[in-house]
């Protein structure tokens, strides 16, 4: 009996993961508009009843995708608990890390959902509880990497995330000339700011 229950639980976990993966791929390939319950069902190769058992609504399915996106984005940032935080990374490495994460498939999928949620009340309600979690998790992970002993680490990380996010979004429709120079210029500015705050304290 116990073995049977475990097998059923494992099948349920596997099916849910397949549905989330299918929805994630749909978001990347066609955007939120084409990521319908039917499209995800077909892509995952499951019965409609199976999908609705795990995700009763489209918004519930999208919320499940966001939970998965949180994990995918943190994977890009590295397994923070496993890192020896006594050896912090450089500010240049932080910039490269954030820039790489913003160009990852996980961020692309997240962007599709966030834009859609602006005019979709049901989706917005489903995503709001997860939004703060992902913002805090990403910010916290990067702050740990750079070393929390710096007096302005949290602020400098926020500067970096906001500036690079803006630069990335400006080139979503078409790559912008000079973006790489902006990233390199921010590295220089960030090192200057970090040193200035170090000296002032």
C-alpha contacts under 8 A as a table, 3 or more apart, distances in Angstrom:
res1	aa1	res2	aa2	distance
1	X	4	X	5.09
1	X	5	X	6.27
2	X	5	X	5.14
2	X	6	X	6.20
3	X	6	X	5.11
3	X	7	X	6.17
4	X	7	X	5.09
4	X	8	X	6.23
5	X	8	X	5.08
5	X	9	X	6.12
6	X	9	X	5.04
6	X	10	X	6.10
7	X	10	X	5.09
7	X	11	X	6.20
8	X	11	X	5.09
8	X	12	X	6.17
9	X	12	X	5.02
9	X	13	X	6.21
10	X	13	X	5.06
10	X	14	X	6.08
11	X	14	X	5.02
11	X	15	X	6.03
12	X	15	X	5.15
12	X	16	X	6.15
13	X	16	X	5.21
13	X	17	X	6.18
14	X	17	X	5.15
14	X	18	X	6.21
15	X	18	X	5.03
15	X	19	X	6.27
16	X	19	X	5.13
16	X	20	X	6.26
16	X	54	X	6.52
17	X	20	X	5.14
17	X	21	X	6.07
18	X	21	X	5.09
18	X	22	X	6.09
18	X	44	X	6.05
19	X	22	X	5.06
19	X	23	X	6.20
19	X	40	X	6.80
19	X	41	X	7.32
19	X	44	X	5.65
19	X	51	X	7.18
20	X	23	X	5.09
20	X	24	X	6.07
20	X	61	X	7.28
20	X	64	X	6.58
20	X	65	X	5.50
20	X	68	X	7.45
21	X	24	X	5.02
21	X	25	X	6.18
21	X	44	X	7.98
21	X	65	X	7.81
22	X	25	X	5.18
22	X	26	X	6.17
22	X	40	X	5.59
22	X	41	X	7.93
22	X	43	X	5.75
22	X	44	X	5.44
23	X	26	X	5.00
23	X	27	X	6.24
23	X	35	X	6.55
23	X	40	X	5.37
23	X	61	X	7.78
23	X	62	X	7.65
23	X	65	X	6.93
24	X	27	X	5.21
24	X	28	X	6.46
24	X	65	X	6.36
24	X	109	X	6.74
25	X	28	X	5.12
25	X	29	X	6.09
26	X	29	X	5.14
26	X	30	X	5.80
26	X	31	X	6.71
26	X	32	X	7.83
26	X	34	X	7.19
26	X	35	X	5.42
26	X	39	X	7.58
26	X	40	X	6.95
27	X	30	X	5.61
27	X	31	X	4.33
27	X	32	X	5.46
27	X	34	X	7.55
27	X	35	X	5.91
27	X	109	X	5.75
27	X	112	X	6.99
28	X	31	X	5.86
28	X	105	X	7.22
28	X	108	X	7.00
28	X	109	X	5.84
30	X	33	X	7.28
30	X	34	X	5.60
30	X	35	X	7.07
31	X	34	X	5.90
31	X	35	X	6.51
31	X	109	X	7.86
31	X	112	X	6.19
32	X	35	X	5.06
32	X	36	X	7.90
32	X	112	X	5.87
32	X	113	X	6.56
32	X	116	X	6.89
33	X	36	X	7.23
34	X	39	X	7.29
35	X	39	X	6.04
35	X	40	X	6.55
36	X	39	X	5.11
36	X	40	X	6.25
36	X	58	X	7.15
37	X	40	X	5.24
37	X	41	X	6.01
37	X	58	X	6.12
38	X	41	X	5.01
38	X	42	X	6.14
38	X	48	X	7.62
39	X	42	X	5.23
39	X	43	X	6.12
40	X	43	X	5.04
40	X	44	X	5.98
41	X	44	X	5.24
41	X	45	X	6.01
41	X	46	X	5.70
41	X	47	X	6.78
41	X	48	X	6.24
41	X	51	X	6.55
42	X	45	X	5.05
42	X	46	X	6.78
46	X	50	X	6.37
46	X	51	X	6.93
47	X	50	X	5.20
47	X	51	X	6.62
48	X	51	X	5.20
48	X	52	X	6.24
49	X	52	X	5.08
49	X	53	X	6.00
50	X	53	X	5.11
50	X	54	X	6.70
51	X	54	X	5.43
51	X	55	X	5.91
51	X	56	X	7.55
52	X	55	X	4.78
52	X	56	X	4.42
52	X	57	X	6.99
53	X	56	X	6.11
55	X	58	X	7.13
55	X	60	X	5.46
55	X	61	X	5.22
56	X	60	X	6.57
56	X	61	X	7.72
57	X	60	X	5.14
57	X	61	X	6.41
58	X	61	X	5.02
58	X	62	X	6.24
59	X	62	X	4.97
59	X	63	X	6.09
59	X	122	X	6.47
59	X	123	X	5.00
59	X	126	X	6.22
60	X	63	X	5.02
60	X	64	X	6.26
60	X	126	X	6.76
61	X	64	X	5.04
61	X	65	X	6.38
62	X	65	X	4.90
62	X	66	X	6.30
62	X	113	X	7.65
62	X	123	X	7.53
62	X	126	X	7.98
63	X	66	X	5.04
63	X	67	X	6.42
63	X	123	X	7.89
63	X	126	X	5.86
63	X	127	X	5.86
63	X	130	X	7.71
64	X	67	X	5.19
64	X	68	X	6.45
65	X	68	X	5.00
65	X	69	X	6.10
66	X	69	X	4.76
66	X	70	X	6.23
66	X	110	X	6.85
66	X	127	X	7.51
66	X	130	X	7.21
67	X	70	X	5.24
67	X	71	X	6.83
67	X	130	X	7.20
68	X	71	X	5.28
68	X	72	X	6.30
69	X	72	X	4.88
69	X	73	X	5.99
69	X	106	X	5.53
69	X	107	X	7.64
69	X	109	X	7.74
69	X	110	X	6.87
70	X	73	X	5.33
70	X	74	X	6.24
70	X	134	X	5.67
70	X	137	X	7.98
71	X	74	X	5.15
71	X	75	X	6.16
72	X	75	X	5.07
72	X	76	X	6.62
72	X	106	X	6.06
73	X	76	X	5.22
73	X	77	X	6.60
73	X	101	X	6.69
73	X	104	X	7.90
73	X	106	X	6.01
73	X	107	X	7.11
73	X	138	X	7.60
74	X	77	X	4.93
74	X	78	X	6.19
74	X	79	X	7.22
74	X	137	X	7.65
74	X	138	X	6.63
74	X	141	X	7.62
75	X	78	X	5.00
75	X	79	X	6.33
76	X	97	X	7.92
76	X	100	X	7.90
76	X	101	X	5.99
76	X	104	X	7.99
77	X	80	X	7.62
77	X	97	X	6.62
77	X	98	X	7.79
77	X	101	X	7.08
77	X	138	X	7.84
77	X	141	X	7.12
77	X	142	X	7.26
79	X	82	X	5.60
79	X	83	X	6.72
80	X	83	X	5.23
80	X	141	X	6.21
80	X	144	X	7.44
80	X	145	X	7.24
83	X	145	X	7.99
84	X	87	X	6.05
84	X	88	X	7.86
85	X	88	X	5.54
85	X	144	X	6.69
85	X	145	X	6.37
85	X	147	X	6.64
86	X	147	X	7.50
87	X	147	X	7.92
88	X	144	X	7.81
88	X	145	X	5.50
88	X	146	X	4.94
88	X	147	X	5.16
89	X	93	X	6.21
89	X	94	X	6.97
89	X	145	X	5.92
89	X	146	X	5.12
89	X	147	X	7.52
90	X	93	X	5.17
90	X	94	X	6.41
90	X	146	X	6.44
91	X	94	X	4.91
91	X	95	X	6.35
91	X	146	X	6.84
91	X	187	X	7.03
91	X	190	X	7.02
91	X	191	X	6.54
92	X	95	X	5.21
92	X	96	X	6.36
92	X	187	X	5.54
92	X	191	X	7.83
93	X	96	X	5.04
93	X	97	X	6.00
94	X	97	X	4.99
94	X	98	X	6.18
94	X	142	X	7.07
94	X	145	X	7.81
94	X	146	X	6.91
95	X	98	X	5.29
95	X	99	X	6.05
95	X	160	X	6.78
95	X	183	X	7.54
95	X	187	X	6.65
96	X	99	X	5.12
96	X	100	X	6.02
97	X	100	X	5.20
97	X	101	X	6.19
98	X	101	X	5.09
98	X	102	X	6.19
98	X	160	X	7.72
98	X	161	X	6.67
98	X	164	X	7.51
99	X	102	X	5.22
99	X	103	X	6.56
99	X	164	X	6.49
100	X	103	X	5.31
100	X	104	X	6.42
101	X	104	X	5.09
101	X	107	X	7.00
102	X	107	X	5.66
102	X	108	X	7.78
102	X	164	X	8.00
102	X	165	X	6.88
102	X	168	X	7.07
103	X	107	X	6.63
103	X	108	X	7.17
103	X	168	X	7.67
104	X	107	X	5.48
104	X	108	X	6.57
105	X	108	X	4.99
105	X	109	X	6.23
106	X	109	X	5.25
106	X	110	X	6.19
107	X	110	X	4.93
107	X	111	X	6.07
108	X	111	X	5.17
108	X	112	X	6.51
109	X	112	X	5.21
109	X	113	X	6.63
110	X	113	X	5.23
110	X	114	X	6.20
111	X	114	X	5.11
111	X	115	X	6.13
112	X	115	X	5.54
112	X	116	X	6.28
113	X	116	X	5.13
113	X	117	X	6.02
114	X	117	X	5.13
114	X	118	X	6.73
115	X	118	X	5.58
115	X	119	X	7.90
116	X	119	X	6.07
116	X	120	X	6.21
116	X	123	X	7.74
117	X	120	X	4.77
117	X	121	X	6.66
117	X	122	X	7.87
117	X	123	X	5.28
117	X	124	X	4.53
117	X	127	X	7.67
118	X	121	X	7.42
118	X	124	X	6.66
119	X	124	X	7.93
120	X	123	X	5.39
120	X	124	X	6.01
121	X	124	X	4.95
121	X	125	X	6.08
122	X	125	X	5.20
122	X	126	X	6.35
123	X	126	X	5.06
123	X	127	X	6.13
124	X	127	X	5.14
124	X	128	X	5.96
125	X	128	X	5.51
125	X	129	X	7.67
126	X	129	X	6.86
126	X	130	X	7.78
127	X	130	X	5.28
127	X	131	X	6.03
128	X	131	X	5.09
128	X	132	X	7.17
129	X	132	X	6.44
129	X	133	X	7.22
130	X	133	X	5.12
130	X	134	X	6.36
131	X	134	X	5.44
131	X	135	X	6.30
132	X	135	X	5.13
132	X	136	X	5.97
133	X	136	X	5.29
133	X	137	X	5.93
134	X	137	X	5.03
134	X	138	X	6.04
135	X	138	X	5.45
135	X	139	X	6.09
136	X	139	X	5.18
136	X	140	X	5.80
137	X	140	X	5.18
137	X	141	X	6.01
138	X	141	X	5.19
138	X	142	X	6.36
139	X	142	X	5.44
139	X	143	X	6.17
139	X	154	X	7.78
139	X	157	X	7.03
139	X	158	X	7.21
140	X	143	X	5.10
140	X	144	X	6.16
141	X	144	X	5.29
141	X	145	X	6.36
142	X	145	X	5.01
142	X	146	X	6.34
142	X	157	X	6.99
143	X	146	X	5.31
143	X	147	X	6.18
143	X	148	X	6.11
143	X	153	X	6.24
143	X	154	X	5.99
143	X	157	X	6.39
144	X	147	X	5.16
144	X	148	X	5.74
146	X	153	X	7.31
147	X	150	X	6.39
147	X	153	X	7.19
148	X	151	X	7.58
148	X	153	X	6.07
148	X	154	X	7.74
149	X	153	X	7.52
150	X	153	X	5.16
150	X	198	X	7.32
151	X	197	X	7.43
151	X	198	X	7.35
151	X	201	X	7.68
152	X	155	X	5.34
152	X	156	X	6.13
152	X	194	X	7.60
152	X	197	X	7.09
153	X	156	X	5.23
153	X	157	X	6.07
154	X	157	X	5.19
154	X	158	X	6.22
155	X	158	X	5.03
155	X	159	X	6.17
156	X	159	X	4.98
156	X	160	X	6.18
156	X	190	X	7.40
156	X	194	X	7.58
157	X	160	X	5.04
157	X	161	X	6.19
158	X	161	X	5.13
158	X	162	X	6.05
159	X	162	X	5.35
159	X	163	X	6.02
160	X	163	X	5.36
160	X	164	X	5.98
161	X	164	X	5.44
161	X	165	X	5.84
162	X	165	X	5.16
162	X	166	X	6.22
163	X	166	X	5.27
163	X	167	X	6.32
164	X	167	X	4.95
164	X	168	X	6.03
164	X	183	X	7.32
165	X	168	X	5.10
165	X	169	X	6.11
166	X	169	X	5.19
166	X	170	X	6.16
167	X	170	X	5.29
167	X	171	X	6.81
167	X	179	X	6.91
168	X	171	X	5.45
168	X	172	X	6.50
169	X	172	X	5.12
170	X	173	X	7.68
170	X	176	X	7.53
171	X	174	X	5.13
171	X	175	X	4.64
171	X	176	X	5.34
172	X	175	X	6.69
176	X	179	X	5.96
177	X	180	X	7.88
178	X	181	X	5.15
178	X	182	X	6.44
179	X	182	X	5.01
179	X	183	X	6.41
180	X	183	X	5.09
180	X	184	X	6.29
181	X	184	X	5.05
181	X	185	X	5.94
182	X	185	X	5.00
182	X	186	X	6.12
183	X	186	X	5.18
183	X	187	X	6.51
184	X	187	X	5.14
184	X	188	X	6.70
185	X	188	X	5.24
185	X	189	X	6.29
186	X	189	X	4.90
186	X	190	X	5.77
187	X	190	X	5.10
187	X	191	X	6.21
188	X	191	X	5.31
188	X	192	X	6.35
189	X	192	X	5.07
189	X	193	X	6.17
190	X	193	X	5.06
190	X	194	X	6.02
191	X	194	X	5.13
191	X	195	X	6.11
192	X	195	X	5.22
192	X	196	X	6.07
193	X	196	X	5.07
193	X	197	X	6.18
194	X	197	X	5.32
194	X	198	X	6.13
195	X	198	X	4.95
195	X	199	X	6.20
196	X	199	X	5.22
196	X	200	X	6.17
197	X	200	X	5.02
197	X	201	X	6.24
198	X	201	X	5.44
